[in-house]
Structure formats: structure tokens, C-alpha cells
């Protein structure tokens, strides 16, 4: 199966609606730069420990911060590597409509999502 088919299959799994998205790893009192730094550190830790679901969740939160905050891309890239920058944005857009679907995934990983082509990301966002 291709990475696209794997991610699509995970997105089509009927989820248990009892899941609630875990709390964000930062508090609202923090400034945007600190929020991004804390979330990025959590993502890196989850990746190092090979925690697939937490890595996807932290990537989602990081992508949300990147896309919804006022920091420039240049400032964000001083904190976050380009690799994780793009992973986080992709994860955010794929799961934007239903972030709790992350808990239902079986095979999707942040690196698998990174390997998707841009047109495949667009297809996933539009189809789901």
C-alpha cells in the first residue's frame, strides 16, 4: 500500500466518539513563541520514544499554533526544524475537522504523513 492509501484507510476508520483530545501541552498565559517551543519539545520527545499517537497529537497542536497564530514563518522556523514544520502543518490540516480521529488511527505516523505528496494532502483534506 502507498502512504496515501495507508493514511486514507486510517481516516476512514469509524472512531469511538468517547475519545476527547488531550489537553494542550501549554497554557494560555504563555506567549506564542513559548507555546511553540513547548509543543515542539513534546513532539520531539514523543518521536524519540516512538510514541505514535502522542507524536501525531503534538504535531496537530504545533500545526494549529503555526497556522492560527501571528508569528511569522521566519520566527517559527527559528524554533522548529523545517522537517517538523511541514509535518505539523500537514497533520493539522488532515485532522483539522476531527482531531480525535488521531486516536483511531492504526498505521499513520508523522513520518508517513511527511512522505505524502502535496496533491495527496489536498485530496485527503478535501475527501474527509
C-alpha positions in Angstrom: 0.0 0.0 0.0 1.1 3.5 -0.7 1.5 6.1 2.1 -1.6 7.9 0.8 -3.7 4.7 0.9 -2.5 3.9 4.5 -3.4 7.4 5.8 -6.7 7.3 3.9 -7.6 4.0 5.4 -6.9 5.3 8.9 -9.0 8.3 8.3 -12.0 6.2 7.2 -12.0 4.1 10.4 -15.1 4.6 12.4 -13.9 6.0 15.6 -15.1 5.7 19.2 -16.7 9.0 19.9 -15.9 8.8 23.6 -12.3 10.0 22.9 -11.5 13.5 23.9 -8.5 15.3 22.6 -5.9 15.5 25.4 -5.1 18.9 26.9 -2.7 21.2 25.0 0.9 21.0 26.4 1.0 24.7 27.0 -1.1 27.2 29.0 -3.0 30.2 27.5 -0.8 32.6 29.6 2.3 31.7 27.7 3.4 33.8 24.7 3.2 32.3 21.2 6.9 31.7 21.0 6.9 29.7 24.3 3.8 27.7 23.2 5.5 26.7 20.0 8.7 25.8 21.8 7.0 23.7 24.5 4.8 21.9 21.9 7.8 21.2 19.7 9.8 19.7 22.6 6.9 17.4 23.4 6.7 16.3 19.7 10.4 15.6 19.6 10.2 13.6 22.9 7.2 11.5 21.6 9.2 10.8 18.4 12.3 9.7 20.3 10.2 7.4 22.5 8.4 6.1 19.4 5.0 7.1 20.8 3.0 7.2 17.6 -0.3 8.7 18.8 1.3 11.4 21.1 3.6 12.4 18.2 0.5 12.9 16.0 -1.3 14.8 18.7 1.6 17.1 19.4 2.2 17.6 15.6 -1.5 18.6 15.4 -1.2 21.1 18.2 2.0 22.5 16.7 0.4 22.8 13.3 -2.6 24.6 14.9 -0.3 27.1 16.6 1.6 27.7 13.3 -1.5 28.2 11.2 -3.6 30.2 13.7 -1.0 32.5 15.4 0.5 35.7 14.3 4.2 34.7 14.4 5.9 34.9 11.1 7.1 31.7 9.4 10.6 33.0 9.9 10.2 33.2 13.7 8.6 29.8 13.8 11.5 28.3 11.8 14.0 29.7 14.3 12.3 27.3 16.8 11.1 24.4 14.7 13.1 22.5 12.1 11.7 22.6 8.6 11.1 18.9 8.7 8.7 19.2 11.7 7.3 22.4 10.5 5.9 20.8 7.4 4.8 17.6 9.2 2.9 19.7 11.8 1.1 21.8 9.2 0.1 18.6 7.2 -1.1 16.8 10.3 -3.1 19.8 11.4 -4.9 20.1 8.0 -5.5 16.4 7.7 -7.1 16.1 11.2 -8.5 19.7 11.4 -12.2 18.7 11.1 -11.9 15.8 13.5 -8.7 15.7 15.7 -10.0 12.9 17.8 -9.7 10.6 14.8 -6.0 10.6 15.6 -6.8 8.1 18.4 -8.5 5.7 15.9 -5.5 5.6 13.5 -3.6 2.3 13.3 -0.8 2.9 10.9 -0.4 6.6 10.4 2.8 8.2 11.6 4.3 11.7 11.4 6.9 10.4 9.0 4.4 8.6 6.8 2.4 11.9 6.6 5.7 13.7 5.7 6.2 11.4 2.8 2.9 12.3 1.2 2.9 14.4 -1.9 1.3 17.9 -1.8 -1.6 16.8 -4.1 -2.2 13.8 -1.9 -2.5 16.1 1.2 -5.0 18.2 -0.7 -7.0 15.1 -1.7 -7.1 13.9 1.9 -8.2 17.3 3.2 -11.0 17.6 0.6 -12.2 14.0 0.8 -12.5 13.7 4.6 
